[in-house]
Amino acid sequence: MTHHNVLIIMSDEHLRDAVGCYGHPFVKTPNIDALAANGTRFTTAYTPSPICVPARASLATGLNLHQHRFWSNAQAYNGSMESWGHHLIKAGHQVHSIGKLHYRRREDDNGFLSERHSMHVKNGEGWTRGLLRRELPHWGKTQDFAEQIGPGECDYTYQDRHVVDDTCTWLRETAPMHCDKPWVMFSSFITPHYPLIVPDEFYDLYPAADMALPVAATDTDGSDHPVLNSLRNFMNYDDHFNDAKRRIAVASYYGLCSFLDHNVGLVLNALSDSGQADNTIVIYLSDHGEMLGNKGFWTKCNMYEESVAIPMIIAGPGVAKGKVCETPVSLVDIYPTVLEATGVAENASHKERPGQSLLNIARADNNPNRLVLSQYHDGGSITGMFMIRHGRWKYVYYPGYEPQLFDCVDDPEEAYNLGTDPGYESTRRECHDAMLTLVDPDAANDLAFSDQAARIAALGGMAAIMATEDYDFTPIED
């Protein structure tokens, strides 16, 4: 295989189904759609964790949460474990980052030769309230979500404009200077992450009055599970909405998806202008999804498809065009993908990594039985959440509580939880046995709580954490 450059374009909180090529009937994402038409689109892609920091640590290290132990938004990646970037730099490659990383701090060796607009966790500590899981405090910031919606500009949209400008400049001016070995550029946007404030021209694409209301919770969808009730009570966004605000929020989110797509198009045009497009593998992905009010949840932090499923597309030389791949994939697959694309040899430590190259997966026949894993150990979760996709089944295990089971073929909207249905006992047992091949969830749950207890103590205890400044989304500090 000829060795290629790699351009990774990442978004934040992009609901998989809010993309035209994934079947949305009216959301306008022509540039992402064109990328999919020129490459392979993965229909069953998942995040290793439905919250930013742990998911991004998994993308960097190629490991699942119980392996890297960056469990929460207050336990950020710090460069202590080898990333694909470290590995490539050691081999003499140019590896650069522009945009959101959400690691601990810029001063760490994060596996990039340069970082611009990197947006790490606040004060190098992150969202420490999320550590307080067994003594859930009142969290008073959720009301802001319903107020920060509609047309306009905010720090995040300004930041993304800087990211796209600097990425385009790098691709046009710097990339052509690095022709001796393949380079890697990680270009990472914040949108469509809330606040749901969107530039006017994109908000105007989606009249709020035409937006359907979110799908309400029902008695059969499992959203009344005690673990999810605790999560919803802690992250009680929905009570601050009325139907008019819900429609504005949905319109704003879709507008941010189109704003993101516009920026993706600018980056792809710059790649074409650079003369490097024919020798560059392009990967588009997001760190997790967005519930968008469905089942009474906003943001992410649970295992429903809106939260845990992500868009993932790969295109470039040697990648089949217009292919739709149904094999389950994950952010942990990025590490081996980058190594294969750039021609960098693996080492012995890579044998412990669960990922496979997306290039190989895209070339092979569909394998719907491949297992992928997601976990959540952050704010509002009174116990860990563990999810696997196993063929047609999604199985969610909550240590100490009843599981959930969904049939993703006959019930793609996850309207019917089969977690306690006696007719599916053997299916649940089969799924749990499959999960055990990837993780011991009870042991991982204990380890997460133990690590977080140590982190709480190091921060001065619950009182010290509660005395710190509260916030709902990471501020831009650089």
Secondary structure, DSSP 8 states (H G I E B T S, - for coil): ----EEEEEEESS--TTSSGGGT-SS---HHHHHHHHTEEEEEEEE-SSSSHHHHHHHHHHS--HHHH---STTS---S-S--HHHHHHHTT--EEEEE---SS-TTS--S-SEEES---SGGGT--GGGG--SS----TTTHHHHHSEEES--HHHHHHHHHHHHHHHIIIIIGGG--SS--EEEEE--TTSSSEEE-HHHHTTS-GGG--------SSSSTT-HHHHHHHHHT--GGG--HHHHHHHHHHHHHHHHHHHHHHHHHHHHHHHHT-GGGEEEEEEES----TTGGG--S--SSSHHHHEEEEEEESTTS-TTEEE-S-EEGGGHHHHHHHHHT----GGGGG-----HHHHHHS---TT--EEEEE-STT-SS-EEEEEETTEEEEE-TTS--EEEETTT-TT-----TT-GGGHHHHHHHHHHHHTT--HHHHHHHHHHHHHHHHHHTT-HHHHHTS---SS-----
